[in-house]
Amino acid sequence: MKSGDKSKRLKEFEEKVNLIFRETDCVEVLKKALRGDPRAIIKEIIDSGLRGRGGAGFPTGIKWKGAAEAAGGNKCVICNADEGEPGTFKDRRILDEQPDKVIAGMGICARAIGATEGYIYLRGEYTFLFSKLSAKCEAWNAIFKEKGLNFRTSVRSGSGAYVCGEETALFESMEGNRGEPRNKPPFPVTIGYSNLPTVINNVETLAYTTMIISDGPESFKSIGTKDSMGGKVFSVSGDASVKGVFELPLGMTLQEFVDLFGDSDTKAVQVGGSSGTCVPRKNFADTIIGFEGVPTGGSMMLFNSSRSMYHVLKNYLEFFEEESCGQCTPCRVGCQQLLKGIEAIRSGERPLSYLERLRDLARVMSIASKCGLGQSLANPFNSITQHFREEICY
């Protein structure tokens, strides 16, 4: 596709959504939410079909409903802005350009579940946003008070640990403890931060809740597919002809995506960052970007024929080995053994058939690891070793 045609087609896709970066009077949206019954807010979010945009895809309205029904006077809303997934940088732009939508979304959630306190847990590396967001929170706290909403929010900074993107490890970090995941159940909607019923949502998810209350659930449902409703903000990087942050409808095929962003020699796309799935060129046309296909937290890394998929996989494994909190054996030892294993195959110490034992180990990790870090490692490992087996050895 020619550059001019790409730009025109990309604009058409973006215009189908146009929610996150559209100028909106967020105070008016909050006032609209406050006029209604809290249960009506939850119903609108459920009816919209919004699912978490952090990658897991849990239905947002159901999460809010669980917290609203939980026992306890004090409740909490947390915005998970610990954007640590390699290849993901869309939350940074949302927080920089549209913080009002995110904080208004937190206020709407607070109204829906009866929360009195809220926090933005900001990625440790995003120090340049801390002062700006803190000032925004103070401005919104005054608005909440003026409108009669008993809710205050503030910013907490992370310390650069990837595992703290997992919700319960995030709670531990906020409470001043080592960032390690908790056992579940109990789930955060009943016992979360400081043992309070807690709703924790991704930056993008909260921004979309503001737009759902603004435009209505039917408008949101009209975008995407029946299984993947609404839009999605993507971080596009790698061997791409067009790079950056783009809001597009869910339900696109990967071939449509590559036609817009690829460099005419795209051989693979890593969907969902280092913990996601690597899709080869032969599967582009049959792969849907969405919950009925390959879900993604937003990272889309494109690779062309100049890239060694062995080195790509090795880079991911080195990252996971470094970022594993070490709490559970399957993840702590598994990350090390997978890395040593592909290095042994590459050096000739082990035959290529050894990959099958490593793939079995990755599958065990996906079942036995305590949190998403170890559980998701099978996604890149098995997809890359399945589709690019010949690139693992010389």
N, C-alpha and C positions, 0 to 999 in steps of 0.2 A: 504494500500500500504506500502511495506517495505521501510525502510529508504534509502537503496541503490537505489531502484526503484524510490523513490521520487526525489532523487538528480539527477538521470539520466533524468527523465521526466522534471524536473524544468530547467535543462540545455538546453534541447531541445526547450522549450518555450522561454527561454531567447535568444537563438541564432537566433530565428525567427525575433527578433527586433534588438538588439545590436546597438542602435543609440546614446542614451544619454551618456553612459559611454565609448564609443569607442573613441580612440585617433584620433583627427582630427586637421588638420592645419587650424585653424579658420581665420587666416590672409589671406590665399589663398581663402577661401570661401568668405570673404569680398571683396577681389579683383575681384572675379568672379561676385559678385552682382554689384559692381561699374561699371563694364564694360558694363552692360546691361541697358536697359531702365527701369526706375522706374515702369512703367506700366507692364513690363514683369515680374518683381519680384512679384507684386500683383497677376498676372495671375497664376504664379507657385504655390503660396500659396493657391489660390482658387482651382486650379486643383488638389492639393494634398488632398483636403478634410479635412485639419487640422481644428479641432474645439478646442476652449479654454479648456485647461487641468486643470483649476481651479475648475471645477465642473459645471458651467453653460452651457458650450459647444457651445457658439456662434461661428459661422464660422469666423476664424481668417482673412482670405483674404477679406471677406466682410467688416469687421471692418476697415481694413487698407484702403480699397477702399473708404469708407466713409470719413475717415480722409484726404486722398489724395485729395478728391474733395471738401473739406470744404474750405471756404474763409478764408483768413488770411495769413500773411507772416510768422509769427513764429508758429511753432507747436511743440508738445512735445511727447516723448515716455516714458512711465513709466513701470518699471518691478515691479509687485506686489509680493513682497517677504514677505508679512505679513502672514506667515504660522501659523495661530492661531487655525485652526480647530483641536479639540482633536483627537488624533490618527494619525495625519498627520505629517510626518517628512522627506518626500522625497526631498522637495525643499532645506532643509538644506544640504543634501548630495550633491545635484547637484551644489549648490553654493560653497560648500567646495572643490569639486573635479573637477568640470567642469565650473568654472566661465567664461572662455573665450567663451564658446558656448553661454552663456546667453548674455554677453555684445556684442558679434558679432551679435547676433540676434537683439539686440536693434539698432545696427548700420545699419543692413540690413533694418529694419523697417524705420529708419530715412531716408535712401536713397529712400525708396518706397513712403513715404508720404511727404517728404520735411521738416522733423523736424530738429531743430537746438539744442534742449536741451533734455537731458534724465536724469532719476533718477531711482535708485533702492531703493524702499521703503522697508527697512529691518525690520523684526519683532523685537520689542524692546528687547525680550529675547535672540536674537542672537548676543549679543555684541561681542562674540569671533570672529565673522566674519567681523565686521565693518572695522577694519584696513586693513585686507587682501583684502576686496572688494574695499576699497577706493584706495589702491595701484594699484589694477588691473584696476580700472577706469582711473587712471592717465596714466597708460601705454597704455591703449587703446585710450585715448584722443590724445596721441602723434601719434599713428598709424592712427587714423582718419584724423588728420591734414596732416600727410605725404602722405596719399592716396588721399587727396583733398576733404574729406568729412567734411563739416562745421557742426560738431556735437560734443557736449561735454556731458559727463554723470558723475554723482556723486552719493553718497549714502546718503540717509536720514533715520534716525532711527525713528521707531514708539515708542509708549509709553505703549504697552501692552494691548491695547483695542481690543477685538475681532471684534467689529463692524467696525473697520477701515480696515478690509479685504474687505469690500464693497467699490467699486471703488470711489463713490462720497464722502463717509465718509473719505476715504484715502486722497482725494484732500483737504478736509477741514482741516485735520490734518497737511498736508504739508504746508498749508497756515497759520498755527498758530492758527487755530480755534478749538473749541470743535469738536471732531470726531462724527458728526451726518450726516446721509444720506441726500442728496438733493432730491428735486422732479425731476422727469423725465417725459417728455422732459423738457429742452434740454438734449441730450445725449452727453457723453464725446467727441465723434468724432467731434462734432461741438463746444461745449463749455465745456471744462474740467478743468484741473489744470490752475489756474490763468486766467481763461476765454479763454484759448488757445485750439484749436482743439487738442485732445489728444488721443493717442492709449495707453491703459493700458492692459498689458498681464501678465499672470502668468509666473513664472520662467521656468517651464517645457515647456510651449508653445513657449517661445522665443528660448529655446535650440533646440526644434524641427524645428523651422524655419531655423536655421543654417544648420541643417542636410538635410532639403528639398532642399535648394539651393545647397548644396554640392552634393547630390546624385540624385536629380531630383524628381519631384512630383510622377512619376509612381512608383518609388521604394517605396515611402512612402505608396502609395495607395495599393500596393500589400500585405500589412500587415493589419490584422483585417478583417472587414466586409464592405459591401457597405454602411452601415449606421454609422459605427464606424471605420473609417480608421486610420491606424497607430498603434503605440504602446502606452503604458501607464506605468508610474512609480507608483508602489504601495508601501504604507507603511503598513506592516503586523505586527500586534500586538495582544495581548490578549492570549487566550488559544490556541496558535499555536505551532506546533512542530518545525516549522522553522519561525524565525522572522527576520525582517530587511526590506531593500529596494530592490525591484526587478522590472525590466523592462520586461513587458509581452505584448503580443498582445491583443488588445481589441477583444471582441467577444467570449471570453471563457465563458463557463457556470459556475455558482457558484459551481456546483458539481466538475468540473475539478479543480477549485481553492481550494476547501476544500480538495480534494484528495492530493493536493500538500502541503498544509499548515496546515490542521487540525490535531487534536490529536486523531482521531478515535471516539471521542464522541462530535463532534461539533454540537450544537443544533441550533445555530443562528449565522448569520454574519451581523454586522452593516456595511453597505456599504456607504461610504461617510462621515464618522465621525458622530459626535453627531447630525448634521443636516440632516443626510442621512436616508436611509430606512433599517429597521431591517428585514432580510429575514430568515424565519424558515427552519428547515431541510427538511420538506416536499416539499418545493418549490425550493430546490437547483438545481435539474436537469432541471427545466423549466425556470430558471432565467439567462439571458444573462448579462454579465458585459459590458455595453456599452450604447450608446444613444437609442438603440431600446429596452433596458431592464431596468437596473438600472445604471444610470450614477454615476460616482464618481470622486471627486477631488483627490482621491488616498488613502484615509484611508480605511483599511479593518481590522475591529476588530472582532476576533472570540471568541465566548463564548461556553463553554461546560456545561454539566448538573450540574456542581457544582455552577454555577452562578444563582443568583436570578435576573430575568428580572425586577422585581419591583425596586430593588436597582440600576440596570443599568439605568432605566428610571428616577428614582429620582435623580441620579447623573447628568444626562443630564439637567433636569429641574432646578436644583440648579445652574448649569453653566449658562444656558440661563437667569435665573432671575438676576444673578449677572452681566452678560455682556450686557443686554438690555440697550440701551442708554437712554431710557425713553422718547424719543421724541414723539412717537405715542402711544395712549391709548391702541389699540388692543394688542400690544406687551408688553407694560409696565405692564398693569393689567392682561393680559392673562397669561403671564409666572407665575405670582404669584398665580393666581387662579387654574391653572393646577397642580402646586405643592401642594397647599393646598388641592385640590380635591383628589389626590391619597393618600395623607397622611390621609385624613378623611376616605376614604374607608378602608385603611389598619388598622386604629384604631377601625373601626366598627361604627364610627359616621355617616357614609353614607353607603347605600347598594351598592352592586356591580353594580346594574343597573344605578347608578349615572355616571358610565363611559360614557354612551351614551351622556349625557349632556356635559361632558368634551370633548368628541370627536367632538361634534357640535361646541364647543368653539374653538377647534384647527382648524377646517375647516374655521371658520370665520376669525381667525388670518391669515390663509394662503391667504385669499382674501384681508383683510383690512389693514394688516400691511404695513408700508411704505417701508421696505427693506427686504432683504433675511433672516435676523435673525428671525423675527417673522413669515415670510411667510413659512420658512422651518421647523418650529417646529412641524407642523402637521405630517411630515414624520416619525420621530421616535415615536411620541406619538401614532398616529393611528396604525402604524404597530406593535408596541409592545403590545398595548392594544387589538389589533385584534387577534394576534397569541399567546399571552401569558396571556390571560385574567385571567386564573386561578391562576397566580402567583402574581396578584396585591393584592389579599387579602390572609389572612392565611387560 
